[in-house]
Amino acid sequence: MSVRGSQAGMAEAFLHPSIGRNVRLESIAKRIDWQAVERTLAKLRPGKLGAPPYPALLMTKALLLQQWYGLSDPGLEEALLDRMSFRRFVGLAGDEPAPDHATLWRFRQALSKAGLDHAVLEAVNSQLDAQGLIVRQGTLIDASLIAAQSRPPAPAAKEEVEPGASRLVGSPREPDAGWTRRGSRRFFGYKVHIGADRGHILVRRVEFTPASVNDTVVADELVIGDEGEVWGDKAYDSHARRARLAQAGIKNRICRRGNKHHRPSIWSQRRNRAIARVRGRVETVFAVLKRHYGHHRARYLTLQRNRTDLIMACVAFNLRRALALPT
């Protein structure tokens, strides 16, 4: 139930209906049944002490606003205080207080600990699926790097390192982040792994790991099992994965890679180029997450918090993308 109750605040009742309107947010609000999402959040139990908590659905909608507008927690608090369209979307009347940034932070933490971040994604996707927007023709899998929130310490001097030890150490402020290479440069941060429906490029699976985790380690978690094909680059190619896909009756559209003993054949090179033209469409998701939602750098210092943040970003991406798709 919304904090707003059955009636809007007295002050809002005198405002012209056009004041504070946001057509896009109103369209998203009407696109799905939010009560179904609210039922998913029912496991979040309010504490016995302190003031009555804000409804979980209200807080979840606030986290979606944070993604669409690339806001920090303090920035989201400020926006909920003075933007009428935001307040209407989450269900706050004009005379009601907005959650502060600490409350928003605690809710995200509770959502993550309860394992309900993935459940929110699934609840939204089930409704998009019922509207015919998830085609299941194929799944595009890929990963992208996200810089850590903190700067790592400089590599230690060679004589200070024990024999056999790595000269690259993580940040004591952000121990969950990891090192990897991007071309010839070293990179410190995380990696977001995505499985998107080929038909309308809607995110169906998302995993979040340190950057040091190889793409292929979590690849099987991105395969749903009901798709006709799986598309991916050479990083995902392995004999074991080929066998698993064949056993599941899923067509293998993963680029083939050679090795130092066997270079890819001319046929494999042509196949890889054809796959790349389709597989590359998943880059749309990463472009939106980084350029529009601000996820070129992590917002928080732990893997758990950043994972929930990215999952909510994927929920936000799907809802926005659904507006442009026919039902």
N, C-alpha and C positions, 0 to 999 in steps of 0.2 A: 504494500500500500504506500502511496506517495505521501511525503511529509506535507505536501500541499493540501491534502484533504479534499473535501467535496467542493469547496468554494475558493476562488482566487482571492488574493488580498484586496482590501477595499480600494487601495490606491490604484491597482491595476485595472479595476473595474471601470475606472473613468478614462482610461487611455483609449485612443483610437486604435482599432484592430490592426492597422497597418504599421503601428509603431513596434519596432523590435521584431519584425517579421524576417524570417530566413527561409526562403522557399525550398532550398536544398535540405535543410534540417527537417522541415515539415514533411517533405517527400520521404525521407529516410524513416521518420517516425511512423508513417503510414504503411511502409513497405513490408514490415514483418509484425508478427504478433508478439509484443513484448512480454505478455504474461507467460508465454512459453519459456522465454529467457529467465524470467523471474522465478519460475519453478525450478530451473536448473540451479539457481543460487540459494535455494532453500536450506542447503546444508550449512550456510554461514549463519551461525547462531550468535545473537547479540550477547554481550557480556552482562553480568548481573549488577556490576557497579557502574557508576558514572551516569551521565545524561543519556537519554534514549538515543540510539544510533540512527544514522540516516539509513533509509531503505537501501538494500543491496542493489536493486535495479537503478535507483537514482545515481548511486556511486559508479556503477558500471557505465551508464550513459555519460557520466562526467569523464571517465577515462577514455571513452571514444572521442569526445570533444577534444581532449588533450592531443590525440593522434591527428585528427583532421587539421588542427590549427597549429601543430608543432609547439605546444606549450610545456613549460616546466611545471612542477607542482605549484610553486608560488604564482606563476603566471596563470594557471588554471583557476586558482583561488580568486585572483583579481578579476578574471573574466567572468566568473560566476557571480561576482558581486555587482558588476555594472553592465553586463550584456543581457538584455531582456530575452533575446532569442535563445541564448544558452540556458537561461532559467526555465523557459517554457519547454525546451527539449528534455531536460532532466526531470521536470515536474516540481519546480520551486516557485511558489507564489512571490509576488513582489515584496511582501512584508515579512518574508521568512529568511532566516540567516543561511548563508551558504557554508558548506564544509570548508575548513581551512586546509592549508597544504599538509599539515601533520595528519589530519584525519584522512585525507586522500592517500597519503603514504601508507598509513596503517591498513587501509582497506586493500590496497594493492598487495600488501604483504599477506593479509589474511586470504585473499583470493588465490595467491600462489601456494600457500601452505595447505589449503584445502584441495588443491589440484583442480580447481574449477576454471582456471584460465582456458585450458583446452576444451572444457565442457561448454563454455560460452561460444567458442568457435564452432563446435559441433552443433550447438542449438541453433545458431544463426544459419549454418550451412544446411541443416535439415529443412529449414523453411525455404531457402533458395533452391534446394533440390526439389521440393514440392512444387515450386513455381516453374520447374523445367529448365533451370539455369545451369545445372551441373550435368554435363553431357555424358561423361564417362568414356569418351572415345579414347582418351589417353591421359597420362599424367606426365607433366614436364618436371623434372627434378634438377635442382641446381643449388649452389651455395654462394654466399657473398660475405665479404669481410666487413666488420664494423670495429672501428677504432675504440680502444679502451677509454674510459672517462679520465683516468689519470695518466700522467706520463711515466713510463718505466724508467728506472735508474739506468745510468749509462753502463755499458758492459764493463766488467771489472778488468783491471790490468792483468796481462798474461801471467806475471809472476805471482799474483795473488790468488790464482785459481788452482785448486788441487788437481793432480794428474787425472785425466779422464773426465773432469767435470765440465759442464757447459759454461761458457762465458756469458751466456744470456740468462739473466735472472728476471723474475717478475717484479711487480710493484708490491711492496708490503701493504699499501692501501687498497690494492685490487688484486688479491691473490688468485682469483678465479680466471683472470685473463691469461692468454697464452701467446707464444711466439709462433710465427710461421714465415714463409717467404712469399713475396709477391714480386715475381720477376727476379731481379737481382737485389731487391731491397728487403730488409727484414720488417715484419709487421707485428705489432703487439695489440691484442684485443680479442675479439670474439668472431664467431662465424654463425650466420643464420642459414639454415637449410630449409628449403621449401619444396613441397610437392603441389603443383597447380594443375587444375583441370585444363586440358588442352582446348576445349571448346570455347570457353569464355574467360580463361585465365583467372579463375577464382582459386584462392588458396585453400587447399583441403588439409594439408599437413604442414606443420612447422616445428622445427627443432632448433635449439640454441645451444652452442657449445663453445669452449675455448677455441681460439684460432688454430691451436696446435692439432686439433682433431682432424684427421683426414676425411675428405668428403665421403669416401666410400664406407666409412664406419657406420654412419647413420642412414645410409641410402635405403636400406630395406624398411626402415621406419616411415619413409616417405611414400612407399608403395601401398595403396589402399587395399588392392585385391579385387576390386570390381571394375577396374578399367580394362580397356582392350589392349592398350599399348603402354610402354614406359619409354620415355625419351630422355636422354642424358648425354653428357659429354664423355670424353675418354677416361676421366677420373673414376667413373663408375663401372667401367668394364672389368669383369672378372669371369673366369670359367664357372665359379660357384653361382654367381648371380644369373648368368645365362641359363644354367640348369634350373634354378628356382623359378625363373620366369616361365620357362618352357613347361615345367611341372604344373604351374598355376594356370596355364593356358593363356598367358599374357605375351603378346608379341614384343620382342626385344628390339627397341629402336635406340639402343645405346651405341655411341660411336666406338669403333674398334681401335685398339691401340696396339702398336707393335712393341718390340723390345730390341735389345742390342743384337739379338740373333736373327730375328725375323722382322723385317720392315713391313708395314702395311701394304697389301697388294693394291694394284690399280683399282680393283673393284671396291676394296675397303675404303680407299680414299674418296672415291665417288660417292659411296654410301654415306661416309662421314659428312661430306659437304651437303648432301641432301637432308640429312638429319639436322645439321646445324641451322638450316633455314627455319625449321619448325621449332627446335629446342630453344632457339634464341628468344622466342616470344616471352619466356618466363622473366627475361630481364626487365620487362615492364613493371613487374612487382617490385624489384629492387630499386628501380629508378624512382618510383613513387615513395617508397619507404624512406629513401635517403634524401631526395631533393625536396619533397613536399612535407613529409612527416618528421624530418630532422634526425633520421637514424643513421647518419654517416658516422656518428659517435655515440657510444653508450651513454645513457642518462644516469646510470647508477653504478655502484661499486661492487655489486655481487652478481653472480651468474643468475641466481634465482629471480632477483628483481628485474634484471634486464630481460630474462626469458618471458616473464609475464608481460612486460612492456611491449615486446615484439609480437607476442601472440595477440594482444589487444590491437596492435597496429594492423595485423592481418585481418582481424574482424572488421576494423574500420575500412580497410582497403576493399573487402568484399562488399560491404554495404554501399560504399560510394560507387563501386563499379557496377553493382546491380541496377543502379538508377539509369544507366545508359543502355541496359539490355532489355529487349522485349520480353513480356511475360505471356 
